Amino acid sequence: MTYDEFDRPSYAKPLIIAVIVVAAAGLGGWFYWHSQKALPKMPVGAQPEAAAPLSAARIEHPVPAAPGDAAKAPLPELNDSDMAVIDALGDAAPGLNLAQYLVPESVIRHIVVTVDNLPRQKVAVDKRPVTPAAGAFIADGDELHATLDKRNFRRYEPIMDVIRKADMQRFAAVYLRFYPLFQKAYQDLGYPTGYFNDRLVNVIDMLLATPQITGPIELVRPNVMYVFADPKLEALPAGQKVLIRLGADNAAAVKAKLMELRAIITAAVPKH
Protein backbone atom coordinates (compact mmCIF):
# COMPACT_ATOMS: atom_id res chain seq x y z
CA MET A 1 0.00 0.00 0.00
CA THR A 2 1.23 3.46 -0.75
CA TYR A 3 1.82 6.04 1.89
CA ASP A 4 -0.65 8.34 0.23
CA GLU A 5 -3.20 5.67 1.04
CA PHE A 6 -1.97 5.33 4.57
CA ASP A 7 -1.68 8.92 5.49
CA ARG A 8 -5.34 9.67 5.40
CA PRO A 9 -6.41 7.46 8.23
CA SER A 10 -9.55 7.00 6.52
CA TYR A 11 -9.01 3.39 6.61
CA ALA A 12 -7.84 3.30 10.09
CA LYS A 13 -10.91 5.13 11.32
CA PRO A 14 -13.36 3.28 9.08
CA LEU A 15 -11.55 0.34 10.25
CA ILE A 16 -12.53 1.19 13.66
CA ILE A 17 -15.67 3.11 13.32
CA ALA A 18 -16.53 0.90 10.46
CA VAL A 19 -15.83 -2.23 12.26
CA ILE A 20 -15.85 -1.17 15.79
CA VAL A 21 -18.73 0.89 15.31
CA VAL A 22 -19.71 -1.67 13.40
CA ALA A 23 -20.15 -1.59 11.02
CA ALA A 24 -17.30 -2.97 12.05
CA ALA A 25 -14.46 -1.54 13.69
CA GLY A 26 -12.44 0.49 11.63
CA LEU A 27 -10.60 1.30 11.96
CA GLY A 28 -9.23 2.72 8.14
CA GLY A 29 -5.66 7.55 6.82
CA TRP A 30 -6.61 5.07 7.99
CA PHE A 31 -5.43 3.70 4.74
CA TYR A 32 -3.57 6.56 3.37
CA TRP A 33 0.05 7.48 3.75
CA HIS A 34 0.34 11.06 2.61
CA SER A 35 3.49 12.15 0.80
CA GLN A 36 2.99 14.69 -1.95
CA LYS A 37 -0.07 13.80 -4.00
CA ALA A 38 -3.42 12.20 -3.28
CA LEU A 39 -4.46 8.92 -4.83
CA PRO A 40 -6.93 9.23 -7.71
CA LYS A 41 -10.52 8.63 -6.74
CA MET A 42 -12.39 5.62 -8.01
CA PRO A 43 -14.40 6.66 -11.07
CA VAL A 44 -18.06 7.27 -10.46
CA GLY A 45 -19.98 4.07 -10.94
CA ALA A 46 -16.89 1.89 -10.62
CA GLN A 47 -17.36 -1.11 -8.35
CA PRO A 48 -14.72 -2.69 -6.10
CA GLU A 49 -13.49 -6.15 -6.97
CA ALA A 50 -16.23 -8.53 -5.90
CA ALA A 51 -15.73 -11.68 -3.90
CA ALA A 52 -17.88 -14.73 -4.52
CA PRO A 53 -21.21 -14.06 -2.79
CA LEU A 54 -22.40 -16.42 -0.09
CA SER A 55 -25.55 -18.40 -0.65
CA ALA A 56 -28.39 -17.54 1.71
CA ALA A 57 -28.43 -21.22 2.67
CA ARG A 58 -24.84 -21.02 3.89
CA ILE A 59 -25.19 -18.31 6.52
CA GLU A 60 -22.53 -19.08 9.11
CA HIS A 61 -23.06 -16.25 11.58
CA PRO A 62 -26.71 -15.18 11.81
CA VAL A 63 -27.01 -11.88 13.61
CA PRO A 64 -28.38 -12.02 17.16
CA ALA A 65 -31.65 -10.24 17.82
CA ALA A 66 -31.41 -6.55 18.66
CA PRO A 67 -31.68 -6.01 22.42
CA GLY A 68 -34.77 -4.66 24.15
CA ASP A 69 -37.37 -2.76 22.16
CA ALA A 70 -34.86 -1.83 19.47
CA ALA A 71 -35.86 -4.81 17.35
CA LYS A 72 -39.44 -3.53 17.20
CA ALA A 73 -38.58 0.08 16.40
CA PRO A 74 -39.27 1.03 12.75
CA LEU A 75 -36.20 1.75 10.63
CA PRO A 76 -35.79 4.55 8.09
CA GLU A 77 -35.11 3.78 4.45
CA LEU A 78 -31.41 3.16 3.75
CA ASN A 79 -31.03 6.37 1.74
CA ASP A 80 -32.62 8.37 4.58
CA SER A 81 -30.77 6.71 7.47
CA ASP A 82 -27.77 8.99 8.01
CA MET A 83 -29.10 11.13 10.85
CA ALA A 84 -30.66 8.16 12.63
CA VAL A 85 -27.40 6.20 12.51
CA ILE A 86 -25.25 9.15 13.56
CA ASP A 87 -27.58 9.92 16.47
CA ALA A 88 -27.59 6.27 17.53
CA LEU A 89 -23.80 6.09 17.46
CA GLY A 90 -23.62 9.30 19.46
CA ASP A 91 -25.96 7.82 22.09
CA ALA A 92 -23.77 4.71 22.21
CA ALA A 93 -20.69 6.78 23.02
CA PRO A 94 -21.79 9.70 25.22
CA GLY A 95 -19.06 12.29 25.66
CA LEU A 96 -16.86 10.91 22.87
CA ASN A 97 -18.26 13.08 20.06
CA LEU A 98 -18.12 10.44 17.35
CA ALA A 99 -19.89 12.73 14.91
CA GLN A 100 -16.67 14.72 14.41
CA TYR A 101 -15.07 11.67 12.79
CA LEU A 102 -17.92 10.61 10.52
CA VAL A 103 -18.56 11.73 6.97
CA PRO A 104 -22.30 12.55 7.33
CA GLU A 105 -23.41 11.14 3.98
CA SER A 106 -24.25 7.55 3.05
CA VAL A 107 -22.85 6.38 6.40
CA ILE A 108 -24.02 2.78 6.21
CA ARG A 109 -23.17 2.36 2.53
CA HIS A 110 -19.66 3.75 3.08
CA ILE A 111 -19.08 1.53 6.10
CA VAL A 112 -20.17 -1.54 4.14
CA VAL A 113 -17.93 -0.65 1.19
CA THR A 114 -14.97 -0.06 3.51
CA VAL A 115 -15.46 -3.31 5.39
CA ASP A 116 -15.80 -5.22 2.13
CA ASN A 117 -12.62 -3.61 0.77
CA LEU A 118 -10.37 -4.23 3.79
CA PRO A 119 -9.22 -7.69 2.62
CA ARG A 120 -8.30 -6.31 -0.81
CA GLN A 121 -5.23 -4.44 -2.01
CA LYS A 122 -7.17 -1.26 -2.77
CA VAL A 123 -10.12 0.58 -1.30
CA ALA A 124 -12.46 3.21 -2.65
CA VAL A 125 -10.93 6.46 -1.40
CA ASP A 126 -14.10 8.46 -1.97
CA LYS A 127 -16.24 5.94 -0.05
CA ARG A 128 -14.56 6.27 3.33
CA PRO A 129 -17.00 6.76 6.23
CA VAL A 130 -14.67 8.83 8.38
CA THR A 131 -12.60 11.97 8.09
CA PRO A 132 -8.78 11.82 7.65
CA ALA A 133 -6.42 12.07 10.60
CA ALA A 134 -4.82 15.44 11.16
CA GLY A 135 -1.19 16.11 10.34
CA ALA A 136 1.20 14.95 7.63
CA PHE A 137 2.98 11.64 7.20
CA ILE A 138 6.58 11.55 8.46
CA ALA A 139 9.28 9.25 7.09
CA ASP A 140 12.73 9.14 8.67
CA GLY A 141 15.29 8.89 5.85
CA ASP A 142 15.31 9.35 2.11
CA GLU A 143 13.82 7.72 -1.02
CA LEU A 144 16.34 4.85 -0.98
CA HIS A 145 16.11 3.96 2.70
CA ALA A 146 13.61 5.23 5.23
CA THR A 147 11.62 4.05 8.22
CA LEU A 148 8.17 4.89 9.48
CA ASP A 149 8.64 7.62 12.08
CA LYS A 150 6.99 6.74 15.40
CA ARG A 151 5.70 10.29 15.64
CA ASN A 152 3.05 9.25 13.09
CA PHE A 153 1.38 7.12 15.76
CA ARG A 154 0.53 10.26 17.74
CA ARG A 155 -1.74 11.43 14.93
CA TYR A 156 -4.13 8.65 15.86
CA GLU A 157 -4.31 9.45 19.57
CA PRO A 158 -7.75 11.16 19.40
CA ILE A 159 -9.44 8.29 17.56
CA MET A 160 -7.56 5.69 19.61
CA ASP A 161 -8.85 7.36 22.76
CA VAL A 162 -12.37 6.87 21.41
CA ILE A 163 -11.64 3.25 20.55
CA ARG A 164 -10.18 2.41 23.95
CA LYS A 165 -13.20 3.91 25.72
CA ALA A 166 -15.77 2.40 23.36
CA ASP A 167 -18.41 0.17 24.94
CA MET A 168 -18.66 -2.60 22.37
CA GLN A 169 -21.99 -3.82 23.72
CA ARG A 170 -23.51 -0.42 22.92
CA PHE A 171 -21.90 -0.21 19.50
CA ALA A 172 -22.98 -3.73 18.67
CA ALA A 173 -26.52 -2.84 19.74
CA VAL A 174 -26.54 -0.06 17.11
CA TYR A 175 -25.30 -2.50 14.50
CA LEU A 176 -27.93 -5.09 15.38
CA ARG A 177 -30.69 -2.52 15.40
CA PHE A 178 -29.77 -1.23 11.93
CA TYR A 179 -28.63 -4.59 10.56
CA PRO A 180 -31.37 -4.82 7.88
CA LEU A 181 -29.95 -1.61 6.36
CA PHE A 182 -26.37 -2.96 6.45
CA GLN A 183 -27.66 -6.10 4.75
CA LYS A 184 -29.43 -4.13 2.04
CA ALA A 185 -26.35 -1.97 1.42
CA TYR A 186 -24.25 -5.13 1.07
CA GLN A 187 -26.68 -6.65 -1.40
CA ASP A 188 -26.79 -3.40 -3.35
CA LEU A 189 -23.00 -3.53 -3.55
CA GLY A 190 -23.24 -6.59 -5.79
CA TYR A 191 -23.93 -9.49 -3.42
CA PRO A 192 -27.65 -10.21 -3.92
CA THR A 193 -27.45 -13.50 -2.01
CA GLY A 194 -24.62 -12.47 0.32
CA TYR A 195 -24.85 -12.05 4.09
CA PHE A 196 -23.06 -9.01 5.49
CA ASN A 197 -22.54 -10.34 9.01
CA ASP A 198 -20.60 -13.29 7.59
CA ARG A 199 -18.47 -10.88 5.57
CA LEU A 200 -17.87 -8.75 8.65
CA VAL A 201 -16.79 -11.74 10.75
CA ASN A 202 -14.42 -12.88 7.99
CA VAL A 203 -12.93 -9.38 7.77
CA ILE A 204 -12.47 -9.23 11.54
CA ASP A 205 -10.67 -12.59 11.44
CA MET A 206 -8.42 -11.26 8.69
CA LEU A 207 -7.59 -8.18 10.79
CA LEU A 208 -6.91 -10.27 13.89
CA ALA A 209 -4.38 -12.26 11.85
CA THR A 210 -2.32 -9.12 11.14
CA PRO A 211 1.35 -9.78 11.94
CA GLN A 212 2.74 -7.83 14.88
CA ILE A 213 5.67 -5.62 13.88
CA THR A 214 7.69 -4.40 16.85
CA GLY A 215 10.88 -3.22 15.16
CA PRO A 216 11.46 -0.36 12.70
CA ILE A 217 9.20 -0.46 9.65
CA GLU A 218 11.39 0.09 6.60
CA LEU A 219 10.10 2.01 3.61
CA VAL A 220 11.21 2.79 0.08
CA ARG A 221 10.00 5.42 -2.34
CA PRO A 222 10.40 4.12 -5.90
CA ASN A 223 8.05 6.75 -7.31
CA VAL A 224 5.92 9.49 -5.78
CA MET A 225 4.77 7.48 -2.80
CA TYR A 226 6.39 5.40 -0.08
CA VAL A 227 5.74 1.68 0.14
CA PHE A 228 6.85 -1.07 2.50
CA ALA A 229 10.40 -2.13 1.74
CA ASP A 230 9.54 -5.72 2.70
CA PRO A 231 7.60 -7.20 -0.25
CA LYS A 232 5.75 -9.54 2.13
CA LEU A 233 4.34 -6.58 4.03
CA GLU A 234 3.58 -4.71 0.82
CA ALA A 235 1.55 -7.71 -0.39
CA LEU A 236 -0.68 -7.80 2.71
CA PRO A 237 -4.38 -6.85 2.49
CA ALA A 238 -5.18 -3.17 2.92
CA GLY A 239 -6.77 -3.71 6.33
CA GLN A 240 -3.69 -5.41 7.76
CA LYS A 241 -1.47 -2.65 6.42
CA VAL A 242 -3.64 -0.15 8.21
CA LEU A 243 -3.17 -1.88 11.54
CA ILE A 244 0.59 -2.07 11.03
CA ARG A 245 0.63 1.62 10.16
CA LEU A 246 -1.11 2.44 13.44
CA GLY A 247 1.79 1.06 15.49
CA ALA A 248 2.00 -2.08 17.64
CA ASP A 249 0.29 -0.65 20.73
CA ASN A 250 -2.60 0.89 18.80
CA ALA A 251 -3.02 -2.24 16.70
CA ALA A 252 -3.26 -4.36 19.87
CA ALA A 253 -5.97 -2.07 21.25
CA VAL A 254 -7.96 -2.29 18.02
CA LYS A 255 -7.63 -6.08 17.93
CA ALA A 256 -8.93 -6.32 21.50
CA LYS A 257 -12.05 -4.34 20.53
CA LEU A 258 -12.51 -6.42 17.39
CA MET A 259 -12.44 -9.61 19.45
CA GLU A 260 -15.14 -8.17 21.70
CA LEU A 261 -17.23 -7.23 18.70
CA ARG A 262 -16.79 -10.64 17.09
CA ALA A 263 -18.00 -12.40 20.21
CA ILE A 264 -21.16 -10.30 20.30
CA ILE A 265 -22.14 -10.59 16.64
CA THR A 266 -21.56 -14.35 16.51
CA ALA A 267 -23.55 -15.15 19.64
CA ALA A 268 -26.63 -16.35 17.77
CA VAL A 269 -27.25 -20.08 17.52
CA PRO A 270 -27.04 -21.15 13.84
CA LYS A 271 -30.31 -22.34 12.34
CA HIS A 272 -30.34 -25.74 10.65
HELIX and SHEET records of a PDB file:
HELIX    1   1 TYR A    3  ASP A    7  1                                   5    
HELIX    2   2 ALA A   56  ARG A   58  5                                   3    
HELIX    3   3 GLY A   68  LYS A   72  5                                   5    
HELIX    4   4 LEU A   78  ASP A   80  5                                   3    
HELIX    5   5 ASP A   82  ALA A   92  1                                  11    
HELIX    6   6 LEU A   98  TYR A  101  5                                   4    
HELIX    7   7 VAL A  107  ASN A  117  1                                  11    
HELIX    8   8 VAL A  125  LYS A  127  5                                   3    
HELIX    9   9 LYS A  150  TYR A  156  5                                   7    
HELIX   10  10 GLU A  157  LYS A  165  1                                   9    
HELIX   11  11 MET A  168  ARG A  177  1                                  10    
HELIX   12  12 TYR A  179  ASP A  188  1                                  10    
HELIX   13  13 PHE A  196  LEU A  208  1                                  13    
HELIX   14  14 PRO A  231  GLU A  234  1                                   4    
HELIX   15  15 ALA A  238  LEU A  246  1                                   9    
HELIX   16  16 ALA A  248  ILE A  265  1                                  18    
SHEET    1   A 2 LEU A  15  ILE A  16  0                                        
SHEET    2   A 2 GLY A  26  LEU A  27  1                                        
SHEET    1   B 4 ALA A 139  GLY A 141  0                                        
SHEET    2   B 4 ALA A 146  LEU A 148 -1                                        
SHEET    3   B 4 GLU A 218  VAL A 220 -1                                        
SHEET    4   B 4 VAL A 227  PHE A 228 -1                                        
END                                                                             
